Amino acid sequence: MSRPVLWDIFCRVIDNHGDLGVCWRLARDLAARGHMARLWVDDAAALAWMAPDRPAGIALHTWPEGDVAAQPGDVVIEAFGCELPPAFIARMAARTPPPRWVNLEYLSAEDYVERSHGLASPQFHGPGAGLSKRFFYPGFTRRTGGLLREPGLLEAIGGFDGPAWLARRGWAPHPGERVVSLFAYANPALPALLDALAGQPTLLLACPGPLQALVTARPGLRTVALPYLPQDDYDRLLWACDLNFVRGEDSFVRAQWAGKPLVWHIYPQHDEAHRAKLEAFMSRAALPEAWRAVWRGWNGFTPLPATLDGLAAASAHAPAWRAQLTAQPDLLTQLQSFLGVSS
């Protein structure tokens, strides 16, 4: 396609902002590469703080409850299995040529991702009969779809002055303090974590969420309650910190690009499927064993270690892991190739 390509991205906000965060980053990356994107979302309220600056190439639309007088775009992204509105699927089937239909799946390091990436799902019944949906899996290996990484990201990180940025925001550490960011779901291990962090002079920057009001200072630990940050400023926070506690998918990926040690609070599932997912990533990334104990403890699978042993090894591992990920083409580049769409 030589003309600008129109992408429709459908997103439902379940109980957190991660799905919307991923979809907005994808839309923004598309716009930066000369495409046009329409983001259809059922609850866009978080974009007021997450994305106060809106690129001209992105149009924001309310999730259609019925039919909508809009011709489907060239590509339709069904983010995280959100199930497209039937009336819109019918319009897709009536379009000539039909749009390319992609289910952008959740991120995982489990083995099934490599087996499932790129598979087709022909539609034999319903409003989309005759269409075919393809499954596109983000991932950490060359047999997956990669990770979102906009052009110029690593160069921006390399030229970033973290101490100066923190000072401008009024969050500068005292001499000798390490800087730690905290973004997490509700977690009963919080008191144990605060005790462990207080073992060395630490400035803890607590992001909004269920833990922020529970974070308390103690000898050796200073705390700051952060406001909601736009995506760009949250990224800078990750770059500026010595250690990042992150959650879900979007912040997890961004923390890996930061090249700093991190601890992932995986989204908990009642059937404990998240435990296998966590172990799969730790194995795939070859995390140092002492650091895996911290990850397991923070996720409630074992007691949290009383000290953050393994942090030095994790600090050496993080940039090496980032370099390994960088050798893989980014997600949008791979998605364009997968669909035969050029920038």
N, C-alpha and C positions, 0 to 999 in steps of 0.2 A: 504494500500500500504506500503510494507516494504522498497522498494527502494526509493531513492530521487525522489520527485515529481517535475515535470516540469510545471510551471505556465506561461501562456502567458497573459500579461497585455497590453491592447490597450488603448491609451490615445491620445486625440486631445487637443491641446492648443488653447483655444478660443481667449481670449483677456487679460488674466492675467496668472499667474504662479501657481495658486492654484491647478488646476487639476493635473498638473505635480508633484507638491509637494506632494499631497496625494498619487499618484501612486508610486513615488519614495520611500516614507516611507513604503508603503506596500511591495514593492520589497525588500527593505533592511531588513525588518522584516522577510520576507520569507527566505532570504539568511542566516540570523542569526539563524534561526531555522532548518537549514539543507536542505532547499528546493533549487531548481534552478528556476530562473525567467528570462524571456525574456520580456523586455519592448519595445513595439512598439509605437513610438511617431512621430508625424508629425513635431514637432519643439522642438528639445532637447537642444537648445542653452543655456537656463537658467541653465542647469545642470553644466555648466562650473563653475559657482559660487555657485550654490545651493548644489552640491554634487561633490566636487573635488576629494574625495576619493571614489573609486568604489570597493565594495566587489567582491570577485572572483565569487560568485554565481549569479551575475547579468550580463546579456548580453543586450546591447543596440542596437536596430534595428530601421531603418527608416521605417515609415509607408508605407506599400506596396501599390503602386498604381495599380498594376496588380497582377498576380499570383506570388507566392513566393515558391521557392523550399525548403519548410520546413514542416516537419510533425508537426501538432498541438500538443501542450502539453497535459498533463493530465487534466488541468484546464485552461479554457479561461475566462479571466475577461474583460468584456466590460465596461470600466469605464465611468460612467455618461452618458449612452446612446449614446456613440460616434459612433455607427453603424459600425460593423466589415466589412472589405472588403469582397465582395461577393465571391471572389476566395478562400479566407481563410475559409469562412463558408463552401464552397463546400468540401474543404479538411477535415474539421471537420466532415462532414457527411460521408465521405468515410473512416474515421479512425475506426478501430476496437480494443477496444471498443471506442465509441465516447467520446470526452472530456466532462467534466462537464462544462456547460456554465452558467456564472453568470453575470448579469448586476449589477454592484456596483453603487448604486444610490447616489444622493446628500443627505447631512445631513439635517434633519429637525426635529423639535419637534412637528410638527402638528400631529393630531390624525390619519390621513390616513396612516401614516408610520406603525403603529402597525397592521393595517388591511392588508397592502400590503406586509409586510415583508415575504419573503419566497415563495410568489406565483409563480406558474409555467406559462410559456407562450409557449405552444406547437407550433411548426412550421409546418404548413400544406402546405405551398407553398414556392417556391424559392429554392435557393441553399441549404438551411438548412432544407428542408422538412424531417420530421421524428425526428428531434432534439427537445429538450425542453430547453428553457432558464428560469433560476430562478432569481427572483429579491431579492436582498439583500440590506436592508436599514440600514445604520448606525443610531444610535439613543441614547437616554438617559434613556431608560427603559429596563426592562428585556424582554419585548416583541419585542425588536428590536435587531439589530446586534452589538450594542455597538460602541465604539470608538477605533481608532488605539492607542495602548499603548504598546510599546515594553517592554519585560521583563527587570526589573532593573531600569525603568525610575524613579519611586518614590524614590527609594533608592539613585539614583544619585542626585535628587533634594534635598533630605534631607541632603546630605553631601556636598552641594555646598556652596562656600564662595563668595557671590555676590559682596561685596565691593572689595575684592581682585581681582576678575576677571575684574571688571570695571577699577580698577586702572592699571592693566596690559595693558589694551587696551587704556589707556589715557583718559578714560571717567569718572573718579572719581568725585563724587559730592563734592561740598564745604560743610563744616560743616553746618548742619541744612537744607540742600536741600533735597527734595524728588526727586526721579528719576522716570521719566515717558517715556515710549516708544510710538512712534506714527507710525502706519502703516495703511494707509487708502486710499480710492479712492478719487477722486476730491470731495471737500466738501466746500460749501459756508459758513458753520458754523465755519471754521477755525479761523477767527479773534476773534469770540466770545469765542472759546475754549482757545486761547492763553491768552485772558484777564482773563478768569476764572482761568487758571493755574497760572498766575502771582499773584494771590491773596495770594499765599504762596510761599516762595522760592523754585524754581523748576528747575531741570535740565531736559530739554526735548531732548531726543535722537530720531531724525527723520530718519526713514528708507527711502530708495529710493522709489520714486513714485511721483505722480502728486503734492503732497503737499509739498515735501521737499524744493523746491526752494521758497515756499511762507511762510515758517516758519521764523519769525523774532523775535529777542530777544527784551525784554522790561524790565523795572525795575521789579525785582522779578522773571524773567524768563531768564535762560541761555539756549542756544540751541547748539546742535552738529548735523551736517549732517553725518549720518552713511554711510559706503559703503555697497554694497551687501554682505550679510553674508551667509555662508554655513548653512544648516539646524541646525546642532548641535550648532553653535554659536548663531543663532537666538533664539533657545530654551534657551540658557544660558542668553541671554539678557532678555527674559521674566522672568526667575527665579530671575534675579538681580534687576528688577525694582519694584517700589512700586505700580505702576499702569500701565496697558498696554492697548493701543488703537490698536485693531486688525481688520482685514477685511477678508471677504471671509470665507473659511472653514478650511484650514490647520492651519493658525495662530490662528483661533478661538478655535480649539480643543487644540492646544498646550498651549494657554493661560489658559485654564481651568485646565490642568494638573499642571501648574505653581503654582496654589493655591493663586494667587494674584488677587485683584480686576481688572476687565477689562471692556472695553466698546467695543461693536461689531459694526463695520460698515458693515452692511449686503449688499450684492451685489444688487444694485438697478435694478428693473424691471419696464418696462414701464406701465404695468397694475397694479402696486403697490401690486403685490402678495407678495413682500418681507415684507410688513407691517404686514400681518397676520403671516408670518413666524417669524418675530421678536417678536411679541406679544406672540406667542405660546411658544417660548423659555423662555421669561421672566416669563411667568406663570408656565411653567414646572419646572424651576429652583427656583421659589418662590423668585425672586429678591426683595430686599427692594424697597418699592414704590418710595422713594426719588431718588434711583439710576435708576429706570426705567425712570424717567423724564430726566435724563442725556442721556440715551440710545436713547429715542425718539427725544430729541433735536439734538443729533449728527447725527441722520439719517434723519433729516429734517421734521419730522412729527409735531413737536412743537418747539417753541423757546428754544434754549439751555439755561439752568439756568445760571444765572450770577455767581453763586458760585457752587462748587461741593459738595453741601450738600448731604449727604448719603454715602460719601466715607468711613466713619468709619464703618457704617453698612455693606457696601460692602466688606470691609476688613475682617470682621468677617464671612460673608457669604461664601466667596470664598473657604477657606479650608474645610468648612463643605460640600459644594457642591461637591468638589473634592472627599471627602471621600464617598459620596453617589455614585458617578460615579465609584469609585474604587471597590465597592461591586459587580459591574457587570463585567462579563468576557470581556476581550478586544476583539476587532473586529476580529483579525486574529484567535484567539482561537475559537471564535464562528463560523467563516467561515470554519475552518478545521472540526469542529464537524458537521456543516451543510452539508458538502460535504463527510464526512466519510474519511477524510484525516488526518493522524497522522504526527507528527514531526519526 
